[in-house]
Amino acid sequence: MSERRPTLYDLDRAALGELLAGEPGYRVDQLWAGLYGRAKDVADISNLPAGLRDRLADELPPALHPVTESVTDDGDTVKFLWALPGGATIETVLMHYPPTSNSAAGSTSAAGGARTTVCVSTQAGCAMACGFCATGQAGFERHLSTGEIVEQVVRAQRRANEHAGGARRVSNIVFMGMGEPMANYDNTWGAVHRLHDDMGIGARHLTVSTVGIIPGIRRLAGADLPVNLAVSLHAADDELRDELVPINRRYPLGELVEACHEYFAATRRRVSFEWALISEVNDRFEDADRLAAIARGLSAHVNLIPLNPTPGYAVRGSSRNRVHAFRDRLVDAGVNATIRDTRGSDIDAACGQLRAGHEATAVAPPRRR
């Protein structure tokens, strides 16, 4: 297979400097500020000469080619389907939250503050095979490059600039789209730095999610930016988690919790546990009590997510009453727990629904003994 041609956002500042050798030195600064500071397309960076813009557009094409765009929630949720070089497809979700909302995924801004969140993909498909997740049902294709991850945010920022209520600045990034970020750690971390260093998104507004890849959690604990860690837990005993999250057979629950303790000790950053509530599977009070025992020891926050429907998983999410009862059980046990606002489920943009147009492989529901 031939090596993939670099695209516009794959190059760091030094590589762009080499590409622009012979141009005045300040051209690199102008280009970098236009791409990241203002999220401009090369053709719209007006302080660059037209000839240079044409050359850059020819030599460094974008990686993301729009296929479809779906909009819901009165324009506040947008899902993008992108085609990548080589034919793979991925999805990105842009979510605007009004000042009165305080339930955005991964949000760390002040309660009640307006914010705009982008949920980005780190892989085309996913190899983790979580049965209730449409991306996991579709299987794995390839890793995304750092540039392909970053470009999702840049393109989302351009769309946010067109928001009907006025231009909105992207304030939060959650690495919770297609793929397992820790399985593509180096490219994901490269994207984290680009978003932090060059787009000005603070580390406390960047959330990296994992289904429990322990080596990745340990690398994150020693990293040079204090980003947030979200662990997709979904079960608090190995028997059930082996079925819901198959990687648990390699990294069992006890070892995962120990790694979370190491992360907390190293960073003093609170871990978040994601818990998709599946009717009569993981929504019993016994499940809440086991989860509470884990969460209390870490001072962890729990995000409860009513399971969103996917084509290949023949179960339903917990009822509204059960979701609230489960939350109340956790709160009564001394756990900080919230119910995530489900955004974009009618356009298959909610948690667990991204699959970029792939046919889902049917997965048998878990058997709760």
C-alpha positions, -999 to +999 in steps of 0.1 A: +000+000+000+014+034-010+021+059+018-008+084+024-001+119+011+002+145+038-028+169+040-030+204+052-033+198+089-008+170+091+022+194+090+035+210+121+049+245+121+085+233+113+073+213+083+053+242+070+085+263+074+104+239+051+075+239+026+076+277+025+114+280+022+121+310+000+091+329+013+096+357+039+097+341+074+066+358+085+045+339+060+046+308+082+032+329+111+005+343+089-005+308+076-004+292+111-025+320+126-050+318+097-054+280+099-056+277+137-062+311+153-090+320+129-099+285+115-097+298+079-096+279+047-063+286+029-082+304+001-096+328+027-063+338+044-063+372+027-029+384+040-012+356+020-005+363-017-030+347-041-003+327-058+009+312-025-027+304-016-032+286-049+001+267-044-008+256-009-043+245-020-028+223-047+001+208-026-018+204+007-054+195+002-077+191+031-082+156+044-120+159+051-144+159+022-180+166+031-205+139+023-236+148+043-245+172+071-275+165+094-290+191+117-314+188+146-322+206+179-332+238+161-297+239+146-278+234+178-266+199+169-249+192+137-235+158+125-209+158+097-201+128+076-167+131+061-149+110+034-111+105+040-083+099+016-085+062+007-122+060+010-129+056+048-156+077+063-159+092+098-184+114+117-180+145+138-207+161+160-210+198+168-232+207+198-242+242+210-255+245+246-274+276+258-264+294+290-291+276+310-278+241+301-252+224+324-252+188+310-228+189+280-206+159+277-171+167+290-180+203+299-158+219+325-170+255+321-188+274+347-223+262+355-249+279+333-223+292+308-230+289+271-206+266+254-199+248+222-186+212+222-171+191+194-172+154+196-143+141+174-134+107+160-099+093+163-103+062+142-124+051+112-144+024+128-134+008+161-119-026+171-132-026+207-164-045+196-187-031+223-220-046+213-243-017+221-222+008+201-229+012+164-192+020+156-181-011+174-207-031+155-192-018+122-156-029+129-122-012+124-108+004+093-078+026+102-063+051+126-067+088+119-037+111+116-031+140+140-041+163+111-074+144+104-084+147+141-075+184+143-092+192+110-126+180+124-124+207+151-113+234+126-142+226+102-166+225+131-154+259+142-161+273+108-196+259+110-200+274+145-191+308+131-223+305+111-245+297+140-280+313+137-276+329+171-243+345+162-208+331+159-198+307+186-163+298+197-157+261+202-149+258+239-149+220+246-135+190+228-145+154+237-126+126+221-157+104+222-166+099+185-157+069+164-128+048+176-108+042+208-084+072+214-060+052+235-055+027+207-043+057+186-026+075+214+003+092+196-019+108+170-046+117+195-020+133+218-006+152+189-041+166+182-045+175+219-014+196+218-024+213+185-058+221+199-044+234+232-013+252+219-025+266+186-063+268+189-062+280+225-085+254+240-076+249+276-065+215+289-095+214+313-118+217+283-103+186+266-116+152+275-101+119+263-123+089+265-114+052+267-131+019+272-103+009+296-069+007+277-047+007+308-014+015+291-030+046+276-044+057+310-009+054+325+006+074+297-020+101+302-012+102+339+023+112+331+015+135+302+024+172+301-012+186+299-038+179+326-067+169+303-098+151+316-101+113+315-135+097+309-137+059+312-166+041+295-173+017+324-209+004+318-206-025+343-191-028+378-184-066+377-162-086+354-188-111+343-211-084+328-183-061+316-167-090+297-199-091+276-206-054+273-169-042+268-149-072+255-115-055+262-123-061+298-111-097+293-076-082+286-078-054+311-101-066+339-120-043+362-097-045+392-067-035+371-086-007+354-097+008+387-061+006+400-049+025+369-076+051+375-063+055+411-028+060+397-041+086+373-059+104+401-029+103+423-006+117+396-029+144+383-054+152+411-079+153+382-113+137+388-120+107+366-154+105+349-172+072+345-196+068+315-225+044+321-249+036+293-281+024+311-295-007+294-329-020+306-327-050+328-290-054+321-270-028+341-297-007+357-304-026+389-298-011+423-271-038+428-253-023+398-256+012+413-242+000+446-212-017+429-206+014+408-209+037+439-182+016+457-158+022+428-167+059+422-164+069+459-129+056+462-118+079+433-141+109+440-152+101+405-181+117+386-206+095+369-223+104+336-254+083+331-265+079+295-298+063+286-288+038+259-295+051+224-309+028+198-286+012+173-294-011+144-275-042+156-284-043+193-318-058+202-322-042+236-337-009+248-324+018+271-337+021+306-369+040+312-368+076+324-380+065+358-353+039+361-326+063+350-336+088+376-339+061+403-304+048+394-291+084+396-307+089+430-293+057+443-258+069+434-263+103+449-277+088+481-245+067+483-224+099+481-215+098+444-216+129+421-238+117+393-256+134+364-278+123+336-264+133+302-285+154+279-291+132+249-285+153+218-290+144+182-305+109+186-329+116+157-300+120+134-279+091+148-255+116+164-260+106+201-236+086+222-230+051+207-248+059+174-219+070+151-212+045+124-205+066+093-230+048+071-217+013+077-240-016+080-241-029+116-234-065+125-261-078+148-249-085+183-267-107+208-278-088+240-260-098+272-274-124+295-278-111+330-277-141+354 
